[in-house]
Amino acid sequence: MSDGTNENASVSLMLLLAIADRIVTEYTSRGLGTVDLGARQYYHAVASDEIFDMTTSPKDLIVGDLYDDIKELKRLVGDDMPTAVDIERLARVLTAISESVLE
């Protein structure tokens, strides 16, 4: 019987780092150190305040630009402070990489 808590309701960022390292290491060993995103520049996204609201359908889709996301993420290699928006950008780039690898 459950006590009402969900052990998957929180996630360790260090665990995500270890998982990402494992995935990158594996694909690099397969010769995929760089992934061609092909024609994937623009994408549809749902507004942050609507994405997890299952009581309604999203009203508007946002058009995003992967090239812009990558450009903005590259600034983090310097001294720029990461933001929550950078997490969203990274997620979108990873989604595009996943689709490219599946081809």
N, C-alpha and C positions, 0 to 999 in steps of 0.2 A: 504494500500500500504506500502511496506517495504522501509526503508531508506537505505537498503543495508547492515546493520549490523545484526549480528546474536547473539542473547542473549545467545546462547549456545556455543559460540566460546571461552568462558573462564569459568573456574570453580574455585570456592573457595575451598582451601584445608581444611578450617574449616568446610565447608559444607560436604565435603567428610568424614571428621572425624566423624561428627554427623551421617551421613548415615551408616558408618561402625559400629559405636557404636550401632545403632538401629538394624542392621542385626545381629551382634554378640550377643546382648542381647536377641533377639528373638530366635535364634537357641539354645543358652544356656538354655533358659527356656524350650525348647522342649527336653532337654537332650542331645544336641549335642555340649557339651563343648569342645570335641576333635573330630576331623574328621580323620578317617582312609583313607589314600590316596591309599590304596590297592597297585596294581602293577604299579601305576603311578610314576615312577622315572624319566624316560627320556621323552622328548617332542621335537617336532619340533618348531622352531621359525624362523621368518623372520628377516633379518638384519635391524637394526634401520633405516638406510638410505633408505631402500626400503619399509618399512611397510605402509607408507602413500602415496606412489607414485602410483597413479592409472593409470598412462600412460604406465606402463610396468608391466610385471609379475616378481615376485621375481626370481632371478637367482639361488640362493642357499638357502637351508634351513640349519639352525644351529641346532645342537643337544644340548639341555640343560639338566641339571640334577636337578630335584626338591630337592633332598636331599642336594645337594651342595647349592642351593638357600636358603633353610631353615637354614642350618648351617651358612651361611653368614649373613642372617637376624638376627639370634640370637645374633650376636656380637653387634647389635645396642642396646640391652638391657643394655650393658655397656656404656662406654663413647665414642664409635666410632661414627664418624660423618657420617650421612646418605649421600648417593650419588644418582645421577640419576639412576645408575645401580640398586640400592636397590629398587627403585620404580618399575623397570621392574621385578625384582625378586618377589616382593610382588604381582604384577599383575599375574604372572605365578602361584604362589602358590594359589592365590584366584581362578584362573581358575580351577585348579585341585580340590580345595575344592568344587567349584560349581558342577563339574562333579560327585564328590563322593556323594554329598548330593542328587543329582538327581537319583541316583541308588536306 
